[in-house]
């Protein structure tokens, strides 16, 4: 695959803008709550943009639907849309309740119902999952640098780490949300414009089809039901309990603007996911042997420079801001739910502000190390989604929707769901996707233990 250093100019200009915004908002964040909730003043444009950017990120552009489409077939990537739509429907009805709770972290929601121990364990699991999520945002940006300059991916990953940590430290959600919004606009424009030029410059649709594997355009592609379930189920349950989305819902200006934003995110999802799947499929025809994570990004090398620049800039920006978001999620959870509860309960907001920034730096370095344990972005993505879905989402759903859930049931679900996922994932003990075992087991234990330990008078 050829590199094109001219594309780097687009990314460089956008980085300058992002850094300028980070510096601007660094002076406006007065305390830790302002830093992580942006003053609870996100309007429709900013909220839609930051919801799209935080959910799409490198996960969709280099992992997820992109990698699945390249490796297994066009419709496998398009199917990434289904869990997203179900999740948005869930938040449309439950989002106003989340917003009224006004909790800074997911663990804060858990703590209100089930106590400090459950909240601390929730934060620990979130950090484990989000470190992995941050790591593939960094690797995704390294792919961008590789495509533009040929730079080694490992070196590019450390460069991405420095940029992501720097942006997160400067402005928190106050800077992430506005840059997210414009990143989302740029990536959508770049994706849409890239399609016709990619088809044309790849030799036309008939030529593309002729160079694809035999089953690539069939509904199931080269996949089976078990493979699809292993991809989509962890994705769905991650979304239902995702701390980044919940943080942004809490930061919305009003319930009306929240619901309008969720509707607009649904509309944008119908556009983004099929286009990513299509571009990855075109890349499969042109570059049949590249890393699947580079599929969509590789189309920037055979479309007009301006369009390739827009697509690559939007992708890079979303990776950086999503990395900021997941790092911020780690740091916020550690600061409020572990440091603030157990290490220094008397800490002032200004002290917490400093701890958040220091922990962002530490977690950023750890994220790069996480990449050593996984062969691809899709592999680390599936792992992180499964850890979160089995360890946290059952507790979040129970806290929001089930009055009979008990502290014992939630505690059991968090511990068993997380430990089972880690043992199965790293022990390679089963041949089926880990999430198909650990997620149902976690929900089952929560229900069974809660029903056994539920006491009407104590709960009511």
N, C-alpha and C positions, 0 to 999 in steps of 0.2 A: 504494500500500500504506500502510495506516494505521500510525502508531507508537503504542507503549504505554509511557510512561515509568515506569509502576508496576513493570514487569518489571525495571527497573534496581535496585530494592531487593534483589531476590534475588541479583543479581550482586555488588552492593556488599557484602552480608553475607558472601558466600563469599570475596571478595577479602580482606576483613579477616582471615578465618580462614587463608587461604593465606599472607598476610604474617606473621601470628603464628607459623605453623609455620616459615616461612623464617627468622625471627629466632631461633626456638628451635634449629633445626638448624645455623644459622650458628655458634653457640657450641660445637656438638658435633663439627663437622668439624675434626679435628686437623691433617691434612695433605692434600696433593693427592690421594693415593690414596683416603683416606677420603671426600674431597669427590666423587670421580667414581665410586666403587664402593659407597658407602654401607656400608663395612665388610664387604662380601661377606656380608651377613646378611639378604637379602630372603626372607621367608617366603612361603607360598602366596598369602595374600590380597593382600599388597602386590605380589608379583611378577605375579600375574594382572592386577591393576589397572593396573600400570605398563606391562605388555606391551600390554594393550588400548588404553590411552590413548595410548601413544607410536605405535602403529600406526594407530589410527583418526584421532585428531586432526582438524585442519581439512581434511586431505586427503580424508577420507570425508564429513565433514559439510558442507563448502562446495565441495569439488572432487569428484574421483573419482566414486563411485557416485551421489552427490547430483546433481552437474552433468550427468552422463551420463544419468541417469534423466529429469531435467527436459528436457534438450535432445533426447534420442534415443529414449527409451522405458523403461518400467518394468524390463524384464528385462535391459537393458544394465547398470543399476545393481546388480541382484541378482547378475549375473555377476561383480561385483567380489569376490564370496565365493570363487570358484574359485582364483585365484592365492594368496589368503590361506591356504586349506586346504592347498594343495601346499607352501607355505612352512613351515607349522606341522609338516607331516609330515617335512620335511627336518630341521628343528631338533629334532624328537623323537628322531631317530636320531643326529644329528651334535652336538646341543647338549651332551651330556655331555663330548664331546671338547673342545669350545670352552671349557667350564667348567674342565676340567683344565688347559688351557693358561694360564688366568688372566691373559690379556693385557688391558690397560686399553683399548686401541684396536684397530681393525681393522688399522691399519698395524703394530701390534706382532705380529700373527699373520703378516703378510706379511714383516716383517723377519726373523723367526726362520727362515723358509725361504729367502728370496731376497735378504736384505741391506738395507743402509741406504738405498741409492738408490731401490729399489722402494718401500720404506716411506715415504720422503719424498714421492714422487710420488703415492702412494696418499692421503696426508694432504692434499696440495694439491687433488686431485680431490674428495675428500670435502668439503673446505671450499667449493669451487665449488658442489657440489650442495646441501649443507646450508644455505648462505646463502639459496638460492632456496626451500628448504623452510621455513626460518624466516620468510621474507617472506610466504608465504601463510597462515601461522598468524596473523601480525599483521593481514593484511587480513581474515581470517575474523573476528577479534575486532572489527575496525572495522565489519564488517557487523552484529554484535551491537549495537554502540553506535548504528548508523544505525537499526536496527529499533526500538530503545527510545526514542531521543531525536531522531532525524532528523539527527544530527551528520554532517557531511561525512566521507566515507570516508577521505580523505587525512589529515585531522586525527585521526580515530580510529585510523589506522594508526600514527601517531607516538605516540599515547597508549599503544597496545598495545606498542610498542617499549620505552617507558619501564618499563611493568609487567613485561614478560617479562625484560628485562635485569636489573631490580631483583631479581626472584625468583631468577633463575639465579645472580646474584652472591652472594646471601645464603647459600644452602644446598647448591648442587650437587645431585647425585643423592640425597643424604640428605634433602633437602626435597622434591625432585621426585617421588620414588617414592611416599611416603605420600599426597601430594596427588593424584597420578595415580590411586591406588587408589580414593579416595573420589569423584573426578571420574568415574571409570568407572561406579561404582555409580549416581551421580546421573543420568548421561546415559542409561544403560540404562532406568532407571525412567521418566525423562521421555519417552524415545522410545516405549516400550511404551504408556504411558498416553495419549500424544498421538494414537495411531492412531484409536481409536474416536471420540474427540471431534472429530478433524479430519474424519473421514468424515461424522459427523452434522452438524457445523456448516458443512460445504461443500455440504450439500443432499442427502446420501445417495449411495451408490455409483453408482446409475443416473444421477444428475445429474452426478456427476464424470465418468463415462465419456462422457456426451453432450457434454461440453465439452472433451474431449481431442482432439488431432489424430488423424487417421484410423488411423494405424498404431502408435499409441503403446503399445498393450497387446499387440501381436504379438511373438513371440519375438525377432525382429531389430529391432523398432521401425523407426526411420528410418535405421538404420546398415547398413553392409556389412561383410564379413569383414575387409577391410583396416583399417577404422576400429577394429573390436574388437581385432584383433591389436595395433594401435598403442597401445591402452589397456592391455590385459592383460599383454602380454609385458614391457614395462618394469617394471610393477608387480611381477610375479613375480620378476624378477631383482634388483630392488631389495631385496625381502624376503630373498632367499637370501644377500645379503651385507650387510644393513643393520647399520650400526655401533651404532645405538641398541638394537636387539634383542640383538645380540651382547654389548653392554655389560651389559644386564640379565641375560642368561643367565650371564655371568661373575660377576655380583653375587648369584646365587641361593645360598641357604643350603646346599642339598644337591642331589645328582642326583635323589633321589626327589621332592623338592618341585618341582624344575624340571619333571620329566615330568608331574607332577600339574597344574602350572600351565599347561603347554602344552595339555593335554587340556581344561582349563576355558576357555582362550582360544578353542579351536575351537568349543566350545559357545556361547560368547558371540557369536562371529562369525556363527553361524547365525541369531542373533537380530538383531544390529545392522544388518548390511548389507541384508537384505530390508526391514526397517522404514524405514531411511533412504530406500531406493528408493521405497517406497510413499508416504512423506510428501512426497517431491519430486514424485511423480506427482500427488498431491492438490493440491499447490501450483500445478502446471502448469494445473490446471483452474480454480483460483480466481484466480491471478495469472499470466496467460499471457505477460506481457511484462517480467517483472523479470529482473535479473541472475541467471543460473542458479546462481551461488554462494550466493544468498540463499534458495533454494527451501525446504529443510527448515526453516531458521530462520524463514521467513515464516509457517509454520503456527502459531507461538506467538502470532500476532495474532488467531487465531480459535478458540482453545481456552480453557478456563477459566484464570484468572490463575495459580493455584498450579501447574497442570500446565505451562503455558507458561513459568513461572518456573523450574521444575525442568529443563525441556528446555534453555532458554537458558543457565541457570547451568552445567549439565553441559557443554554445548557450549563455552561461553566458557572454563570451567576447563580442558577438554581442550586447547583451542587454546593457552592460556597455558602449560600444562605441557609440551605437545609442542614449542612454541617454545623453552621452557627446555632441553628435551632436545637439540634440534638445535643450539642455540647452544652448549650444553655440549660437544656432539660436535665442533664447529668449534674451540672453545677448547682442548679436551683434545688433539686431534690436532695443532694448532699447537704447543702447549706441549711435548708429549712427543716428537713426531716431527720437528719442524722446529727449534724453539728449543732443546730439550734435546739434539738431535743435532748441530746445525750452528752455532748462535749461542752457546750457553753450555753445553757438555757437562758442566761441573763444577757446574751449578746444584743447589742443595739442594732438598729437597722443599718447604720453606717458600718458597723463591724461585719455584719452579714454581707453587705455590699462588697467589702474587701475580700471576704472569703469566697464569694461567688467568682470573682475575677481570678483569684489565685487557683481555684480548683479548675477553672476553664483551661488554664495552661497545663496543669497536670494531666487532666483527662485527655487533652489533645494529643499529648505524647503517647499515652497508653493506647489510644485509638489506632495509631500507626502500627504498634506492636501486634494488635489483634489480627492484622492481615496475614501474619506469618502462619496462622493456623487454618487457613481456608484456601482452596484452589481457585476460586472465582468469586466475582461479585454476587452472582446468583446464589452460590452456596452460603456465603456469609449473610446475605439478605434473608434467606429462608431460615437460617439458624436464629437470627435476631428476632424475626417475626414470631417464631415458634416459642422462644423463651418468654417473650412479652405476652403472647396470647395465652400461654398456659399458666404463667406466673402472676399476671396482673389483671388481665381482662375479666376473668370470672369474678374477682373481687370488686372491680369497678361496676360491673353490671349488677351485682348483688347489692352494692351500696346505693345505687340509683333506683333500682326497680323491685327488690324483693325484701319485704319487711321481716320475713322470718329468717333471713340469713343471720348467723351468729358469729361472734368473734372466733370461736373455736373452728367453725366451718371454713371461714375465710383464711384463718391462719394455716389450717391443714391444706387448703387448696394452693396457697402461695408456695408453701414449702414443697409439697409433693409435686406440683406442676413444674416448678423450676428444677428441682433435683432430678426428676425423671427425664426431663428434656436434656439436661446436661449429660447425664449418664448414657442415654441412648445416642445422643449426637456424637459425643467424643469416644464412646466405647464401641460404636459401630455394631450394636447388638442386634439390630433388626434390619431387614431389607426394605421395609416400607417407610415412607416419610415419617419422621419422628412426631410431627404435629398431629397425625391421625391417631396417635396413641395418647400423648401427653395432654392435649387439650380436652378431649372427652373425659379422661380420668380426673383432671383437675375440676371440671364442672361437676362431675359425679360425686367426688369427695366433698365438695362444698355443700351440695344438696343433702347428701346422706348425713354428714356430721352436723349440719345445721338443724335438720329435722330431729336428730337424736338429742341435741343439746338445747333446742329452743324451749323457752319457758315464757308462757303468755304474759305473766305479770311483769317479769323483768324486761321484756321487749316492749311492752306497751305502756 
